[in-house]
Amino acid sequence: MFVKGVGRNCITAFALLMLFTAVSATSVTRAKAQDENTIVMKNFDFSPMMLTVKAGTTVTWKNLDGEPHTVVSPDGVFRSHALDQGDSFTFKFDKPGTYKYICSIHPKMRAAIIVQ
C-alpha cells in the first residue's frame, strides 16, 4: 500500500545517501593521497619499510608508538628530534637516490626511501 509522501521522502533520503557517499569517497581519496607519502612508526617498526617517491616529494613520518623514536639518515642528510607519540617529522627529497634511515634510539628499526 502506498502512503502519501513516503515516495518523495524515500527519493530525498536516497539522494542524500548518494551525496554523502560521493563526499566520503572524495575525502577518502584525498586522505590516501596525503597518506601516500606518510610513514608510521608503530610496534617498533617503520611502515612501509621501503617507499619510492619522485624528486621534490615531501615525506612525513608519524610516531604512533607510546615510546619516542627518531628518523636519522646515517649520512647526515636528515635528522629528527625524538618524536613522542603523535609527533611527526617531514623532509623534502630533492635529489634522486636511495636514502637509508634508522631510529637512533632503537637501531633495529631500519628503512629506506628511494627517490627517482
DSSP file (Angstrom, degrees, kcal/mol; ACC not computed):
  #  RESIDUE AA STRUCTURE BP1 BP2  ACC     N-H-->O    O-->H-N    N-H-->O    O-->H-N    TCO  KAPPA ALPHA  PHI   PSI    X-CA   Y-CA   Z-CA
    1    1 A M              0   0    0      0, 0.0     2,-0.5     0, 0.0     0, 0.0   0.000 360.0 360.0 360.0 135.0    0.0    0.0    0.0
    2    2 A F        -     0   0    0      4,-0.0     2,-0.4     3,-0.0     3,-0.0  -0.768 360.0-154.0 -91.9 125.4    1.4    3.4   -1.0
    3    3 A V    >>  -     0   0    0     -2,-0.5     3,-1.8     1,-0.0     4,-0.6  -0.856  30.8-102.4-101.1 133.1    1.3    6.1    1.8
    4    4 A K  T 34 S+     0   0    0     -2,-0.4    -1,-0.0     1,-0.3     0, 0.0  -0.264 103.5  11.2 -56.1 129.9    1.2    9.7    0.6
    5    5 A G  T 3> S+     0   0    0      1,-0.0     4,-1.9     4,-0.0    -1,-0.3   0.156  98.4 100.3  91.1 -18.8    4.6   11.5    0.9
    6    6 A V  H <> S+     0   0    0     -3,-1.8     4,-2.5     1,-0.2     5,-0.2   0.903  79.3  53.9 -68.3 -40.3    6.6    8.3    1.5
    7    7 A G  H  X S+     0   0    0     -4,-0.6     4,-2.1     1,-0.2    -1,-0.2   0.915 110.1  46.7 -59.5 -44.6    7.8    8.0   -2.1
    8    8 A R  H  > S+     0   0    0      1,-0.2     4,-2.4     2,-0.2    -1,-0.2   0.895 111.9  51.0 -64.8 -41.8    9.1   11.6   -2.0
    9    9 A N  H  X S+     0   0    0     -4,-1.9     4,-2.6     2,-0.2    -2,-0.2   0.880 109.2  51.1 -64.7 -37.7   10.8   11.0    1.3
   10   10 A C  H  X S+     0   0    0     -4,-2.5     4,-2.6     2,-0.2    -1,-0.2   0.910 110.3  48.8 -65.2 -42.2   12.5    7.9    0.0
   11   11 A I  H  X S+     0   0    0     -4,-2.1     4,-2.5     2,-0.2    -2,-0.2   0.915 112.9  47.9 -64.5 -42.2   13.8    9.7   -3.0
   12   12 A T  H  X S+     0   0    0     -4,-2.4     4,-2.4     2,-0.2    -2,-0.2   0.919 112.7  48.3 -63.6 -44.3   15.1   12.5   -0.8
   13   13 A A  H  X S+     0   0    0     -4,-2.6     4,-2.3     1,-0.2    -2,-0.2   0.910 112.2  49.3 -63.0 -41.5   16.8   10.1    1.5
   14   14 A F  H  X S+     0   0    0     -4,-2.6     4,-2.4     2,-0.2    -2,-0.2   0.914 110.6  50.2 -64.0 -42.9   18.3    8.2   -1.4
   15   15 A A  H  X S+     0   0    0     -4,-2.5     4,-2.3     1,-0.2    -2,-0.2   0.909 111.6  48.2 -62.2 -42.8   19.7   11.4   -2.9
   16   16 A L  H  X S+     0   0    0     -4,-2.4     4,-2.6     2,-0.2    -1,-0.2   0.894 110.5  51.7 -64.9 -39.5   21.2   12.4    0.4
   17   17 A L  H  X S+     0   0    0     -4,-2.3     4,-2.4     2,-0.2    -2,-0.2   0.916 110.6  48.0 -62.5 -43.7   22.8    9.0    0.8
   18   18 A M  H  X S+     0   0    0     -4,-2.4     4,-2.2     2,-0.2    -2,-0.2   0.895 112.1  49.7 -64.8 -40.2   24.3    9.2   -2.7
   19   19 A L  H  X S+     0   0    0     -4,-2.3     4,-2.5     2,-0.2    -2,-0.2   0.925 111.6  48.4 -63.8 -45.0   25.6   12.7   -1.9
   20   20 A F  H  X S+     0   0    0     -4,-2.6     4,-2.7     1,-0.2    -2,-0.2   0.902 111.0  51.3 -61.0 -42.1   27.1   11.5    1.3
   21   21 A T  H  X S+     0   0    0     -4,-2.4     4,-2.4     2,-0.2    -1,-0.2   0.907 110.7  48.0 -62.6 -42.7   28.7    8.5   -0.4
   22   22 A A  H  X S+     0   0    0     -4,-2.2     4,-2.0     2,-0.2    -2,-0.2   0.916 113.5  46.8 -65.1 -43.8   30.3   10.8   -3.1
   23   23 A V  H  X S+     0   0    0     -4,-2.5     4,-2.3     2,-0.2    -2,-0.2   0.908 112.9  50.0 -65.0 -41.8   31.6   13.2   -0.5
   24   24 A S  H  X S+     0   0    0     -4,-2.7     4,-2.5     1,-0.2    -2,-0.2   0.908 109.5  50.7 -63.4 -42.2   33.0   10.3    1.6
   25   25 A A  H  X S+     0   0    0     -4,-2.4     4,-2.3     1,-0.2    -1,-0.2   0.894 110.7  49.3 -63.5 -39.7   34.7    8.8   -1.4
   26   26 A T  H  X S+     0   0    0     -4,-2.0     4,-2.3     2,-0.2    -1,-0.2   0.911 111.2  49.5 -65.1 -42.2   36.4   12.1   -2.3
   27   27 A S  H  X S+     0   0    0     -4,-2.3     4,-2.5     2,-0.2    -2,-0.2   0.900 110.9  49.5 -63.1 -41.0   37.5   12.5    1.3
   28   28 A V  H  X S+     0   0    0     -4,-2.5     4,-2.6     2,-0.2    -1,-0.2   0.911 110.1  51.1 -65.0 -41.9   39.0    9.0    1.4
   29   29 A T  H  X S+     0   0    0     -4,-2.3     4,-2.2     1,-0.2    -2,-0.2   0.922 111.9  46.7 -61.9 -43.9   40.8    9.7   -2.0
   30   30 A R  H  X S+     0   0    0     -4,-2.3     4,-2.3     2,-0.2    -1,-0.2   0.910 111.9  50.8 -63.8 -41.8   42.3   12.9   -0.6
   31   31 A A  H  X S+     0   0    0     -4,-2.5     4,-2.8     1,-0.2    -2,-0.2   0.908 110.3  49.6 -62.8 -41.2   43.3   11.1    2.6
   32   32 A K  H  X S+     0   0    0     -4,-2.6     4,-1.5     2,-0.2    -1,-0.2   0.905 109.3  52.0 -64.2 -40.1   45.0    8.3    0.7
   33   33 A A  H  < S+     0   0    0     -4,-2.2     4,-0.4     1,-0.2    -1,-0.2   0.905 114.3  43.0 -62.8 -40.4   46.9   10.9   -1.4
   34   34 A Q  H >< S+     0   0    0     -4,-2.3     3,-0.7     1,-0.2    -2,-0.2   0.886 115.6  48.5 -71.0 -38.3   48.1   12.6    1.7
   35   35 A D  H >< S+     0   0    0     -4,-2.8     3,-2.1     1,-0.2    -2,-0.2   0.661  89.5  85.1 -76.6 -16.0   48.9    9.3    3.4
   36   36 A E  T 3< S+     0   0    0     -4,-1.5    -1,-0.2     1,-0.3    -2,-0.2   0.855  98.4  36.7 -53.1 -38.3   50.8    8.0    0.3
   37   37 A N  T <  S+     0   0    0     -3,-0.7    23,-2.6    -4,-0.4     2,-0.5  -0.024  97.2 105.6-107.6  28.2   54.0    9.7    1.5
   38   38 A T  E <   -a   60   0A   0     -3,-2.1     2,-0.5    21,-0.2    23,-0.2  -0.930  49.8-163.9-111.7 132.2   53.5    9.1    5.2
   39   39 A I  E     -a   61   0A   0     21,-3.3    23,-2.7    -2,-0.5     2,-0.3  -0.956  11.2-150.9-112.8 130.0   55.5    6.6    7.1
   40   40 A V  E     -aB  62  47A   0      7,-2.6     7,-2.3    -2,-0.5     2,-0.7  -0.777   7.9-144.2-103.2 147.7   54.2    5.5   10.5
   41   41 A M  E     +aB  63  46A   0     21,-2.8    23,-2.9    -2,-0.3    24,-0.8  -0.941  41.1 147.6-107.0 110.9   56.3    4.3   13.4
   42   42 A K        +     0   0    0      3,-2.1     3,-0.5    -2,-0.7    23,-0.1  -0.997  59.4   8.0-149.5 140.5   54.3    1.6   15.2
   43   43 A N  S    S-     0   0    0     -2,-0.3    -1,-0.1     1,-0.2     3,-0.1   0.863 129.1 -61.1  55.4  38.3   55.2   -1.6   17.0
   44   44 A F  S    S+     0   0    0      1,-0.2     2,-0.3    23,-0.1    -1,-0.2   0.887 117.1 101.8  56.9  44.0   58.9   -0.5   16.8
   45   45 A D  S    S-     0   0    0     -3,-0.5    -3,-2.1    64,-0.1     2,-0.4  -0.984  71.3-121.8-149.0 154.0   58.9   -0.6   13.0
   46   46 A F  E     -B   41   0A   0     -2,-0.3    -5,-0.2    64,-0.3    64,-0.1  -0.837  35.8-130.1 -92.8 137.0   58.7    1.8   10.1
   47   47 A S  E    S+B   40   0A   0     -7,-2.3    -7,-2.6    -2,-0.4     2,-0.1  -0.949  93.5  24.4-139.2 118.4   55.7    1.1    7.8
   48   48 A P  S    S-     0   0    0      0, 0.0    -1,-0.3     0, 0.0     3,-0.1   0.555  78.3-161.9 -75.9 159.6   56.2    1.0    4.9
   49   49 A M  S    S+     0   0    0      1,-0.2    63,-2.4    -2,-0.1     2,-0.4   0.700  81.2  35.8 -80.7 -20.0   59.9    0.0    5.3
   50   50 A M  E     +d  112   0B   0     61,-0.2     2,-0.4    -4,-0.0    -1,-0.2  -0.996  69.4 178.7-135.8 128.3   60.6    1.0    1.7
   51   51 A L  E     -d  113   0B   0     61,-1.7    63,-3.1    -2,-0.4     2,-0.5  -0.998  13.6-155.4-132.4 132.3   58.9    3.9   -0.1
   52   52 A T  E     +d  114   0B   0     -2,-0.4     2,-0.3    61,-0.2    63,-0.2  -0.933  24.4 163.1-109.0 127.4   59.6    5.1   -3.7
   53   53 A V  E     -d  115   0B   0     61,-2.7    63,-2.8    -2,-0.5     2,-0.2  -0.863  37.3-103.8-135.0 167.2   58.8    8.8   -4.5
   54   54 A K    >   -     0   0    0     -2,-0.3     3,-1.5    61,-0.2    39,-0.2  -0.639  51.3 -86.1 -89.3 153.0   59.7   11.3   -7.2
   55   55 A A  T 3  S+     0   0    0      1,-0.2    39,-0.3    -2,-0.2    -1,-0.1  -0.308 117.2  37.0 -56.0 139.4   62.3   14.0   -6.6
   56   56 A G  T 3  S+     0   0    0     37,-4.0     2,-0.3     1,-0.3    -1,-0.2   0.385  86.5 134.5  95.1  -1.4   60.7   17.0   -4.9
   57   57 A T  E <   - C   0  93A   0     -3,-1.5    36,-2.9    36,-0.7     2,-0.5  -0.601  49.4-140.1 -83.8 139.4   58.4   14.9   -2.7
   58   58 A T  E     - C   0  92A   0     -2,-0.3     2,-0.4    34,-0.3    34,-0.3  -0.873  17.0-159.4 -97.2 129.3   57.9   15.7    1.0
   59   59 A V  E     - C   0  91A   0     32,-2.8    32,-2.1    -2,-0.5     2,-0.4  -0.881   1.1-155.6-109.6 140.7   57.7   12.6    3.2
   60   60 A T  E     -aC  38  90A   0    -23,-2.6   -21,-3.3    -2,-0.4     2,-0.4  -0.957   2.4-160.2-118.5 134.2   56.2   12.6    6.7
   61   61 A W  E     -aC  39  89A   0     28,-3.1    28,-2.2    -2,-0.4     2,-0.4  -0.930  10.2-168.2-108.2 136.1   57.0   10.2    9.5
   62   62 A K  E     -aC  40  88A   0    -23,-2.7   -21,-2.8    -2,-0.4     2,-0.7  -0.990  16.1-137.7-129.5 129.2   54.5    9.9   12.3
   63   63 A N  E     +a   41   0A   0     24,-2.5    23,-3.6    -2,-0.4    24,-0.2  -0.748  27.4 166.7 -87.7 117.2   55.1    8.2   15.6
   64   64 A L        +     0   0    0    -23,-2.9   -22,-0.2    -2,-0.7    -1,-0.1   0.405  49.5  98.7-104.8  -2.2   52.1    6.0   16.7
   65   65 A D  S    S-     0   0    0    -24,-0.8    21,-0.1     2,-0.2     4,-0.1  -0.446  79.2-125.9 -82.4 159.0   54.1    4.2   19.4
   66   66 A G  S    S+     0   0    0     -2,-0.1    19,-0.2    19,-0.1    -1,-0.1   0.503  93.5  72.9 -78.9  -5.3   54.0    5.1   23.1
   67   67 A E  S    S-     0   0    0     17,-0.1    -2,-0.2     1,-0.0   -23,-0.1  -0.807  92.9-102.6-107.7 149.9   57.8    5.3   23.0
   68   68 A P        -     0   0    0      0, 0.0     2,-0.3     0, 0.0    16,-0.2  -0.408  40.0-176.7 -70.8 149.7   59.9    8.0   21.4
   69   69 A H  B     -H   83   0C   0     14,-1.7    14,-3.7    12,-0.1     2,-0.3  -0.934  11.6-149.3-137.6 161.7   61.5    7.4   18.0
   70   70 A T        -     0   0    0     -2,-0.3     2,-0.5    12,-0.2    36,-0.1  -0.852  11.1-139.9-125.1 166.3   63.8    9.3   15.7
   71   71 A V        +     0   0    0     -2,-0.3     9,-2.1    10,-0.2     2,-0.4  -0.959  35.4 166.1-126.4 109.3   64.3    9.4   11.9
   72   72 A V  B     -FE  79 102B   0     30,-2.6    30,-2.5    -2,-0.5     7,-0.2  -0.985  30.6-149.0-134.7 126.2   68.0    9.6   11.2
   73   73 A S    >   -     0   0    0      5,-2.5     3,-2.3    -2,-0.4    28,-0.2  -0.826  19.8-138.2 -89.7 129.5   70.0    9.1    8.0
   74   74 A P  T 3  S+     0   0    0      0, 0.0    -1,-0.1     0, 0.0    27,-0.1   0.754 102.8  58.1 -59.2 -24.2   73.5    7.8    8.8
   75   75 A D  T 3  S-     0   0    0     25,-0.3    26,-0.0     3,-0.0    -2,-0.0   0.410 115.7-114.2 -87.8   3.8   75.0   10.1    6.1
   76   76 A G  S <  S+     0   0    0     -3,-2.3     3,-0.1     2,-0.2    -1,-0.0   0.594  77.2 128.7  81.3  11.8   73.6   13.2    7.9
   77   77 A V  S    S+     0   0    0      1,-0.2     2,-0.3    -5,-0.0    -1,-0.0   0.898  81.0   3.3 -67.9 -39.4   71.1   14.3    5.2
   78   78 A F        +     0   0    0     -5,-0.1    -5,-2.5    13,-0.1     2,-0.3  -0.991  62.8 177.4-146.1 154.0   68.2   14.5    7.6
   79   79 A R  B     -F   72   0B   0     -2,-0.3    -7,-0.2    -7,-0.2     2,-0.2  -0.914  11.6-155.9-158.8 125.1   67.7   14.0   11.3
   80   80 A S        -     0   0    0     -9,-2.1     2,-0.1    -2,-0.3     3,-0.1  -0.586  23.0-116.5 -94.8 163.9   64.6   14.4   13.5
   81   81 A H        -     0   0    0     -2,-0.2     2,-0.3     1,-0.1   -10,-0.2  -0.347  61.2 -62.3 -79.9 177.3   64.5   15.2   17.2
   82   82 A A        -     0   0    0    -12,-0.1     2,-0.6    -2,-0.1   -12,-0.2  -0.500  57.9-146.1 -64.9 124.2   62.9   12.5   19.5
   83   83 A L  B     -H   69   0C   0    -14,-3.7   -14,-1.7    -2,-0.3     3,-0.1  -0.848   9.0-154.4 -99.5 117.8   59.3   12.1   18.4
   84   84 A D    >   -     0   0    0     -2,-0.6     3,-2.5   -16,-0.2   -21,-0.3  -0.310  47.9 -59.4 -78.7 171.6   56.8   11.4   21.1
   85   85 A Q  T 3  S+     0   0    0      1,-0.3   -21,-0.2   -19,-0.2    -1,-0.2  -0.292 129.6  16.4 -55.1 128.5   53.6    9.6   20.4
   86   86 A G  T 3  S+     0   0    0    -23,-3.6    -1,-0.3     1,-0.3   -22,-0.1   0.211  98.5 121.9  91.3 -14.9   51.6   11.7   17.9
   87   87 A D    <   -     0   0    0     -3,-2.5   -24,-2.5   -24,-0.2    -1,-0.3  -0.420  43.2-162.0 -78.2 156.9   54.6   13.8   16.8
   88   88 A S  E     -C   62   0A   0    -26,-0.2     2,-0.3    -2,-0.1   -26,-0.2  -0.933  12.3-157.1-138.2 164.0   55.7   13.9   13.2
   89   89 A F  E     -C   61   0A   0    -28,-2.2   -28,-3.1    -2,-0.3     2,-0.3  -0.995  11.1-162.0-138.7 138.4   58.7   14.9   11.1
   90   90 A T  E     +C   60   0A   0     -2,-0.3     2,-0.3   -30,-0.2   -30,-0.2  -0.931   8.4 179.3-125.6 151.3   58.9   15.9    7.5
   91   91 A F  E     -C   59   0A   0    -32,-2.1   -32,-2.8    -2,-0.3     2,-0.6  -0.982  22.2-136.1-149.1 136.8   61.6   16.1    4.9
   92   92 A K  E     -C   58   0A   0     -2,-0.3     2,-0.9   -34,-0.3   -34,-0.3  -0.840  14.4-148.5 -97.0 124.6   61.6   17.1    1.3
   93   93 A F  E     +C   57   0A   0    -36,-2.9   -37,-4.0    -2,-0.6   -36,-0.7  -0.811  25.8 165.8 -95.1 104.8   63.7   14.8   -1.0
   94   94 A D        +     0   0    0     -2,-0.9    -1,-0.2   -39,-0.3   -39,-0.1   0.773  57.0  56.9 -90.1 -29.1   65.0   17.0   -3.9
   95   95 A K  S    S-     0   0    0    -40,-0.1    20,-0.1   -41,-0.1    -1,-0.1  -0.851  84.4-112.1-113.1 140.3   67.7   14.7   -5.3
   96   96 A P        +     0   0    0      0, 0.0     2,-0.3     0, 0.0    20,-0.2  -0.290  65.9  91.2 -62.1 151.6   67.3   11.1   -6.7
   97   97 A G  E    S- G   0 115B   0     18,-2.3    18,-3.4     2,-0.0     2,-0.5  -0.877  76.7 -70.7 150.9-180.0   69.0    8.4   -4.8
   98   98 A T  E     - G   0 114B   0     -2,-0.3     2,-0.7    16,-0.2    16,-0.2  -0.943  39.8-165.0-108.8 123.9   68.4    5.8   -2.0
   99   99 A Y  E     - G   0 113B   0     14,-3.4    14,-2.4    -2,-0.5     2,-0.2  -0.902   3.7-165.4-114.2 103.4   68.2    7.3    1.5
  100  100 A K  E     + G   0 112B   0     -2,-0.7     2,-0.3    12,-0.2   -25,-0.3  -0.578  13.7 176.4 -83.4 151.2   68.5    4.7    4.3
  101  101 A Y  E     - G   0 111B   0     10,-2.5    10,-2.2    -2,-0.2     2,-0.3  -0.985  12.2-169.9-152.5 161.9   67.5    5.7    7.8
  102  102 A I  E     -EG  72 110B   0    -30,-2.5   -30,-2.6    -2,-0.3     2,-0.7  -0.860  35.0-103.6-139.1 171.0   67.1    4.3   11.3
  103  103 A C        -     0   0    0      6,-1.4     6,-0.3     3,-0.6   -32,-0.1  -0.941  28.7-153.5 -95.7 117.4   65.7    5.2   14.7
  104  104 A S  S    S+     0   0    0     -2,-0.7    -1,-0.1     1,-0.2   -33,-0.0   0.723  94.7  51.6 -68.4 -19.1   68.8    6.2   16.7
  105  105 A I  S    S+     0   0    0      1,-0.3    -1,-0.2   -35,-0.1   -36,-0.1   0.840 125.2  25.3 -81.1 -36.3   67.0    5.2   19.9
  106  106 A H  S >  S-     0   0    0     -3,-0.1     3,-2.7   -36,-0.1    -3,-0.6  -0.739  74.0-174.9-127.8  80.3   66.1    1.7   18.5
  107  107 A P  T 3  S+     0   0    0      0, 0.0    -1,-0.1     0, 0.0    -3,-0.1   0.561  76.4  72.9 -62.8  -8.4   68.7    1.0   15.8
  108  108 A K  T 3  S+     0   0    0     -6,-0.1     2,-0.9    -5,-0.0    -4,-0.1   0.669  77.3  90.6 -76.1 -14.5   67.0   -2.3   14.8
  109  109 A M    <   +     0   0    0     -3,-2.7    -6,-1.4    -6,-0.3     2,-0.3  -0.739  61.1 160.3 -80.7 108.9   64.3    0.0   13.2
  110  110 A R  E     + G   0 102B   0     -2,-0.9   -64,-0.3    -8,-0.2     2,-0.3  -0.966   6.4 146.2-134.5 147.0   65.7    0.4    9.6
  111  111 A A  E     - G   0 101B   0    -10,-2.2   -10,-2.5    -2,-0.3     2,-0.3  -0.935  25.9-133.8-162.6-177.1   64.1    1.5    6.4
  112  112 A A  E     -dG  50 100B   0    -63,-2.4   -61,-1.7    -2,-0.3     2,-0.4  -0.998   4.7-146.2-152.5 151.7   64.7    3.4    3.1
  113  113 A I  E     -dG  51  99B   0    -14,-2.4   -14,-3.4    -2,-0.3     2,-0.6  -0.979  14.8-155.7-114.9 129.8   63.4    6.0    0.7
  114  114 A I  E     -dG  52  98B   0    -63,-3.1   -61,-2.7    -2,-0.4     2,-0.5  -0.942   9.9-163.1-106.0 120.6   64.1    5.6   -3.0
  115  115 A V  E      dG  53  97B   0    -18,-3.4   -18,-2.3    -2,-0.6   -61,-0.2  -0.910 360.0 360.0-107.8 124.1   63.9    8.9   -4.8
  116  116 A Q              0   0    0    -63,-2.8   -62,-0.2    -2,-0.5    -1,-0.1   0.399 360.0 360.0-101.4 360.0   63.5    8.8   -8.6
